[in-house]
Amino acid sequence: MGLKKGRKEETIKYYKLRAKEVADQFRYEVDKKLVEKLTEDEDERSLEELWQAFKEALIQSAIKVCGTRKIAWYRRQTNWWSASINNIEVKKKKKIWKTCLQARNATIMEYRAQRKKVKELIQEAKRKSSKKLGNRLELHSRKNQKLFYSAMESMKGGEATALSSNIKDEKGNIIRDEGEALQR
């Protein structure tokens, strides 16, 4: 599965408001914008118009003080798929396959060897990814319970076989049964 770029959108860097100087600047900008917007036709505004003015003041001030960044939405993909697997080995396999189709069985053995190599690389990458995720879940099972339980919830959805081999019981033994792993 390759990277497919989707839509892009901008978001405000709200985290910058944690700094006292930035928060003070933000308050100043909001006050200034509210004074500008609310002094015009003060008596004739409805509640909706007042809310809209307040919202615009907040957003414009946040953009001015904090700035924005673009977020690109990519198609979801597996974490074991790496550029080295795709760019080097898979493309080489595809190239050999195309020459094999043109030459009619001249390079079929070379293609089969490359296909086997790619399969082994993918299996090793999946194994490493599963092990890494298991270790991360074990580490965060007490500290970051949201991560732990969201992973457990996703395992109930059909991914349990990939992760259940890395879950250990109280004694440190690897749990082989999917049901026990989900209960753990």
VOGU-3710 file (C-alpha; in Angstrom, 3 decimals, decimal comma):
1> mglkkgrkee> 0,000/0,000/0,000  1,573/3,275/-1,043  1,187/6,749/0,282  -1,767/8,467/-1,305  -2,086/12,142/-0,631  -5,535/13,375/0,122  -6,932/16,700/1,112  -4,899/19,268/3,002  -6,207/21,575/5,656  -4,753/24,136/8,021
11> tikyyklrak> -4,928/24,012/11,772  -3,985/26,578/14,381  -0,963/25,862/16,586  -2,898/26,153/19,853  -0,098/24,526/21,839  1,837/27,800/21,625  -0,684/29,361/24,029  0,998/27,470/26,882  3,801/30,026/26,848  2,909/33,001/29,025
21> evadqfryev> 4,123/35,640/26,541  2,105/34,124/23,703  -0,992/33,790/25,910  -0,693/37,438/26,948  -0,311/38,524/23,314  -3,355/36,409/22,399  -5,484/38,049/25,123  -4,400/41,487/23,919  -5,302/40,660/20,307  -8,691/39,210/21,296
31> dkklveklte> -9,511/42,325/23,343  -8,490/44,585/20,485  -10,547/42,626/17,908  -13,604/42,461/20,184  -13,512/46,200/20,773  -13,308/46,773/17,002  -16,150/44,399/16,168  -18,531/45,179/19,011  -18,411/48,970/18,811  -20,022/48,927/15,344
41> dedersleel> -23,853/48,871/15,482  -23,909/47,675/19,061  -27,668/47,965/19,564  -28,834/46,239/16,392  -26,974/42,940/16,711  -28,635/39,621/17,413  -27,187/36,963/19,636  -26,031/34,992/16,596  -24,197/38,025/15,188  -22,513/38,640/18,544
51> wqafkealiq> -21,424/35,015/18,702  -20,071/35,193/15,157  -18,087/38,335/16,005  -16,658/36,670/19,116  -15,741/33,547/17,152  -14,028/35,542/14,401  -12,080/37,559/16,975  -10,822/34,391/18,649  -9,867/32,633/15,418  -8,216/35,652/13,795
61> saikvcgtrk> -6,244/36,396/16,961  -5,129/32,778/17,284  -3,985/32,697/13,658  -2,097/35,962/14,070  -0,396/35,039/17,357  0,060/31,275/17,118  0,241/30,712/13,381  -1,042/27,768/11,378  0,324/24,588/9,903  -0,869/22,421/7,068
71> iawyrrqtnw> -2,018/18,904/7,740  -1,949/16,466/4,869  -4,318/13,555/5,170  -2,797/10,349/3,918  -4,402/7,046/3,285  -3,947/4,819/6,278  -1,191/2,279/5,908  0,589/-0,337/7,924  3,495/0,656/10,110  5,784/-2,096/8,842
81> wsasinniev> 5,780/-0,825/5,254  8,978/1,101/4,766  10,559/3,006/1,920  13,434/0,527/1,731  11,062/-2,364/1,076  9,056/-0,408/-1,491  11,729/1,569/-3,280  14,400/-1,080/-3,525  13,074/-4,603/-3,430  9,472/-4,348/-4,641
91> kkkkkiwktc> 10,349/-2,068/-7,538  13,170/-4,425/-8,479  10,699/-7,333/-8,416  8,259/-5,418/-10,643  11,034/-4,555/-13,076  12,112/-8,189/-13,297  8,470/-9,224/-13,816  8,074/-6,810/-16,722  11,236/-8,108/-18,381  10,026/-11,625/-17,692
101> lqarnatime> 6,766/-10,902/-19,509  8,614/-9,498/-22,502  11,259/-12,226/-22,682  8,831/-15,112/-22,143  10,318/-17,185/-19,300  13,882/-15,953/-19,830  14,149/-14,483/-16,333  11,463/-16,423/-14,452  13,952/-17,935/-12,009  15,366/-14,504/-11,204
111> yraqrkkvke> 11,821/-13,213/-10,636  10,960/-16,106/-8,328  14,119/-15,514/-6,284  13,315/-11,802/-5,969  9,688/-12,562/-5,067  10,881/-14,907/-2,319  13,308/-12,251/-1,048  10,522/-9,625/-0,922  8,227/-12,021/0,950  10,928/-12,701/3,525
121> liqeakrkss> 11,623/-8,977/3,956  7,930/-8,264/4,462  7,554/-11,096/6,968  10,584/-9,853/8,915  9,264/-6,282/8,869  5,877/-7,484/10,127  7,545/-9,503/12,867  9,623/-6,513/13,995  6,593/-4,229/13,910  4,511/-6,656/15,946
131> kklgnrlelh> 7,298/-7,074/18,485  7,789/-3,296/18,730  4,058/-2,727/19,233  3,919/-5,455/21,883  6,827/-3,914/23,764  5,276/-0,457/23,507  1,930/-1,741/24,788  3,627/-3,538/27,643  5,520/-0,375/28,572  2,422/1,839/28,360
141> srknqklfys> -0,088/-0,588/29,866  0,226/1,180/33,209  1,319/4,703/32,211  -0,733/5,359/29,075  -3,858/3,294/29,495  -5,705/5,048/26,679  -3,145/3,770/24,159  -3,249/0,324/25,708  -7,017/-0,024/25,711  -7,448/1,443/22,235
151> amesmkggea> -4,994/-1,169/20,944  -6,895/-3,880/22,789  -10,155/-2,614/21,302  -8,696/-2,706/17,807  -7,504/-6,250/18,442  -11,086/-7,287/19,114  -11,842/-6,065/15,612  -9,711/-8,738/13,952  -6,069/-7,774/14,447  -5,618/-9,949/17,519
161> talssnikde> -3,481/-12,598/15,885  -0,723/-10,124/15,041  -0,402/-8,763/18,570  -1,431/-11,600/20,825  1,932/-13,329/20,424  3,647/-10,426/22,249  1,379/-10,195/25,287  2,774/-11,757/28,439  1,101/-12,967/31,616  2,097/-12,011/35,187
171> kgniirdege> 4,997/-14,491/35,165  6,416/-13,145/31,902  5,301/-16,076/29,727  3,952/-15,255/26,281  0,195/-15,755/26,027  -0,707/-17,861/22,994  -4,486/-17,903/23,403  -6,276/-14,915/21,847  -9,011/-14,937/24,489  -6,513/-14,795/27,340
181> alqr> -4,638/-11,985/25,602  -7,802/-9,917/25,287  -8,671/-10,504/28,936  -5,149/-9,597/30,056
//
